[in-house]
């Protein structure tokens, strides 16, 4: 399975990454996520083989995982970067992040379509009731 077969997410889910001593801000955005890895949009190219630490600050506790860059391709004015994580804990964490991303997207869509302002908790309750049974295992 390649990283491109993973679930697509809205590009408004922020992430930060560390490459050794280089720490980025949270203006990079998650693109895909799935078992074992993710893809994100970066303003800079990152060499395959680079060790990377990812943080996705949309839930508490913040999702954190170490990985390796497996590919980097130009995309419009940015780069799409594929990262592979190792370990069962990372896979479990990625599934939780997938759900939180879907809930945050739902929250934004409800505001745009209905004008309702939902807290993350309210959005989670609604999303779980409507969609959790269909969420991939």
C-alpha positions as CSV (number, residue, x, y, z in Angstrom):
1,X,0.0,0.0,0.0
2,X,1.4,3.4,-0.9
3,X,0.9,6.6,1.1
4,X,-1.4,8.0,-1.6
5,X,-4.1,5.5,-0.9
6,X,-4.6,6.9,2.6
7,X,-7.6,9.0,3.7
8,X,-7.6,12.5,2.3
9,X,-8.1,15.3,4.8
10,X,-8.9,19.0,4.5
11,X,-5.8,21.1,4.2
12,X,-6.8,23.2,7.3
13,X,-5.4,20.6,9.8
14,X,-2.1,22.1,11.0
15,X,1.0,20.3,11.9
16,X,4.5,21.1,12.9
17,X,7.7,19.1,12.3
18,X,11.2,18.9,13.5
19,X,14.2,17.9,11.4
20,X,17.1,17.6,13.9
21,X,17.5,21.2,15.3
22,X,15.1,22.8,12.7
23,X,11.6,23.4,14.2
24,X,8.8,24.6,11.9
25,X,5.8,26.6,12.8
26,X,2.3,25.2,12.6
27,X,1.6,26.5,9.1
28,X,2.2,23.2,7.4
29,X,-0.9,21.1,6.6
30,X,-1.9,17.5,6.7
31,X,-2.9,16.1,3.4
32,X,-3.3,12.3,3.8
33,X,-3.1,9.9,6.8
34,X,-3.2,6.2,7.1
35,X,-1.8,3.1,8.8
36,X,1.9,3.7,9.1
37,X,2.3,7.2,7.8
38,X,1.1,10.4,6.4
39,X,1.6,13.1,3.8
40,X,1.7,16.8,4.5
41,X,2.2,20.0,2.6
42,X,5.5,21.8,3.3
43,X,6.9,25.1,2.0
44,X,10.4,23.5,1.7
45,X,11.6,20.3,0.1
46,X,12.8,17.6,2.5
47,X,15.2,14.9,1.4
48,X,14.0,11.3,1.5
49,X,15.7,9.4,4.3
50,X,15.6,12.4,6.7
51,X,14.5,11.6,10.2
52,X,11.5,13.7,11.2
53,X,9.3,14.4,14.3
54,X,5.7,15.3,13.6
55,X,3.2,17.0,15.9
56,X,-0.5,17.5,15.1
57,X,-1.9,19.9,17.7
58,X,-5.7,19.4,17.1
59,X,-6.4,17.3,20.2
60,X,-5.1,16.7,23.7
61,X,-2.8,15.1,24.1
62,X,-1.0,16.4,21.0
63,X,-0.2,13.6,18.5
64,X,3.6,13.1,18.3
65,X,5.5,10.6,16.3
66,X,8.9,10.0,14.8
67,X,9.4,8.8,11.3
68,X,11.4,8.9,8.1
69,X,10.7,10.9,5.0
70,X,10.1,8.4,2.2
71,X,9.3,10.8,-0.7
72,X,9.0,14.5,-1.5
73,X,7.4,15.9,-4.6
74,X,6.7,19.5,-5.8
75,X,3.0,20.5,-5.7
76,X,1.9,23.9,-7.0
77,X,3.8,26.3,-4.8
78,X,4.6,23.8,-2.0
79,X,6.0,20.3,-1.6
80,X,4.1,17.2,-0.6
81,X,6.1,15.1,1.8
82,X,5.5,11.4,2.6
83,X,6.4,10.1,6.0
84,X,6.5,6.6,7.3
85,X,6.1,5.9,11.0
86,X,7.1,2.8,12.9
87,X,5.4,1.0,15.7
88,X,1.9,-0.1,16.8
89,X,1.5,3.0,19.0
90,X,1.9,5.3,16.0
91,X,-0.7,3.3,14.1
92,X,-3.2,3.7,17.0
93,X,-2.4,7.4,17.3
94,X,-2.8,7.9,13.6
95,X,-6.3,6.3,13.7
96,X,-7.2,8.7,16.5
97,X,-5.8,11.7,14.5
98,X,-7.9,10.5,11.5
99,X,-11.1,10.7,13.6
100,X,-10.2,14.0,15.1
101,X,-9.5,15.4,11.6
102,X,-12.8,14.2,10.4
103,X,-14.6,15.8,13.4
104,X,-12.8,19.1,13.0
105,X,-13.7,19.1,9.3
106,X,-17.3,18.3,10.2
107,X,-17.3,21.2,12.7
108,X,-16.1,23.7,10.0
109,X,-18.6,22.4,7.5
110,X,-21.5,22.8,9.9
111,X,-20.5,26.4,10.5
112,X,-20.2,27.1,6.7
113,X,-23.4,25.3,5.8
114,X,-25.6,26.0,8.8
115,X,-24.0,28.9,10.6
116,X,-23.9,26.8,13.8
117,X,-20.8,27.2,16.0
118,X,-20.0,23.8,17.6
119,X,-17.3,23.2,20.2
120,X,-15.0,20.3,19.4
121,X,-16.8,18.2,21.9
122,X,-20.3,19.0,20.4
123,X,-19.0,18.3,17.0
124,X,-17.5,15.0,18.1
125,X,-20.8,13.8,19.6
126,X,-22.7,14.7,16.4
127,X,-20.0,13.2,14.2
128,X,-19.8,9.9,16.2
129,X,-23.6,9.6,16.0
130,X,-23.7,10.1,12.3
131,X,-20.5,8.6,10.9
132,X,-18.5,6.5,13.4
133,X,-20.1,3.3,12.3
134,X,-18.9,3.8,8.8
135,X,-15.4,5.0,9.8
136,X,-12.7,2.5,8.4
137,X,-11.3,0.1,10.9
